[in-house]
Amino acid sequence: MTDAFTVAGEFAPAENLSNSFEESTAVLATAAELEAPEVPEVPNGFVQLGLAPELVQACKDLGYTQPTVVQSKAIPLAMGS
């Protein structure tokens, strides 16, 4: 009886499989970068509402670049615009 792990020939060493995986991943990453459509930059909605630069920066620091529908309607009313 022979052990399947000691038979040479058809089995590739583990290091070859990881190299193949890394190469495939690199090819897929490159392909995804090439296929990504260019997204136009949308102006910051808080700037368009006329908020002070300090408030716009605070919103941006929190990850908000666009006001909600309620904010879009309420902020101009609160500012007397």
DAFENJO-V210249 format. One line per field, one symbol per residue. phi: phi as a letter, one per 40 degrees, with the letter a starting at -180 (. if undefined). Layout:
phi->???
//
This chain:
phi->.bcccccchccccdccccccccccccccccccccccccbccccccccccgccdcccccccccgbbbcccccccccccccgc
//
